[in-house]
Amino acid sequence: MAKKEPTIPRLALGSALILLGILLFFGRKQSQIPQSTTFENEPVKVELLQNGEVDESKVPKRIIVPNISVDLVVKKAKIINGYWEVFTDTAGWGEGSGVPGEKGNQVIFAHAREGLFKPLQFIKVDDKIYIFTNSVWYSYKVQDIKEVYPNQTEVIAPTEDEILTLYTCSGYADTKRLIVIARRT
């Protein structure tokens, strides 16, 4: 008579190893994942944008998206070697992009992690976004949400009308970009 294989212990061991792998992969802290300090590796070439003087009172200082609990300081992100610098602790307004209250495409971006733009994955069309400069609040309403590839930089190109573009990483291993387009209300 043939000896029976001990399949239950093997299945239990295999299941335990798979579970351990899943826990290790998803259990790592976001802060342990290296974060870029510019879009150089992203790649978001912004060398065609003007790096001119902007009235500092018009530069966004804060962004609030109430429906997804986003409330962040916004820093001016300079163009460094043709790429916007990226902050690990707050949102950035891309220098050379539009400013609130004027024609143009103002681009605000942040890493897709807790405490930054990770909640953007839950934003919906018609959600409100508020931008604060030194002294004025501006209200925007989400018009479009889409995913693009990093080389599809037309989403940050200058526009003839006033647009707010929110930009963050998305997709498996951050291979895509989540773009939120909003218009002033």
C-alpha positions, -999 to +999 in steps of 0.1 A: +000+000+000+013+035-010+021+060+017-002+090+017+014+124+011+009+149+040-009+175+019-025+195+047+008+206+063+022+216+029-009+236+021-008+253+054+029+261+050+024+274+014-006+296+025+014+310+055+043+319+032+020+336+007+003+355+035+037+366+050+047+379+016+016+399+012+019+414+047+056+423+041+048+439+007+017+459+018+028+464+055+059+485+047+055+521+057+051+547+029+080+567+044+103+537+037+096+540+000+122+564-015+106+597-026+120+618-054+129+654-048+124+664-084+103+651-113+136+641-130+128+604-125+091+609-131+096+623-160+078+657-162+099+679-184+088+715-177+117+733-195+092+749-219+075+768-191+085+803-183+106+806-151+097+842-147+089+865-119+054+860-103+038+883-078+042+862-046+008+873-034-008+854-062+011+821-056-010+793-040-002+788-003-028+763+007-051+737-009-082+722+008-104+694-007-130+689+020-147+657+006-114+638+008-099+655+039-070+671+021-056+703+037-020+711+027+004+739+027+016+746-009+052+756-016+065+771-047+084+744-066+112+758-086+124+745-120+157+727-115+175+714-146+142+714-165+121+696-138+100+708-109+113+701-075+091+678-054+086+681-017+083+651+007+062+669+033+038+691+014+022+700-020+041+720-046+029+747-071+048+744-103+067+776-110+058+788-145+023+774-143-008+796-139-019+814-108-053+815-092-077+841-107-058+844-140-058+826-173-035+796-174-031+761-161-020+762-124-004+729-115-003+716-079+012+683-071+023+660-043+034+625-036+006+599-035+011+590+002-007+594+035-008+631+046-003+643+010-023+634-022-031+598-016-068+606-010-070+620-045-078+585-056-113+590-040-120+625-055-152+627-076-164+650-104-182+681-089-161+680-057-150+714-045-113+724-042-102+756-024-070+774-031-057+802-008-031+828-018-018+853+007-052+870+010-078+855-013-097+822-014-105+807-048-131+780-053-129+753-080-151+724-090-137+691-104-145+687-141-124+657-151-104+629-135-081+607-156-049+586-155-021+593-179+014+580-185+043+601-172+053+612-208+018+627-214+028+661-203+001+680-222-019+679-190+004+705-175+007+726-206-004+763-205-040+769-213-060+798-226-085+797-197-081+793-160-077+757-150-064+740-118-046+707-124-038+684-095-011+658-102+001+627-084+014+592-090-010+563-094-011+528-109+009+497-100+044+508-088+034+545-096+037+539-134+008+563-141-003+598-131-036+607-116-048+640-131-076+661-116-089+690-137-110+717-120-125+750-131-132+781-111-167+785-097 
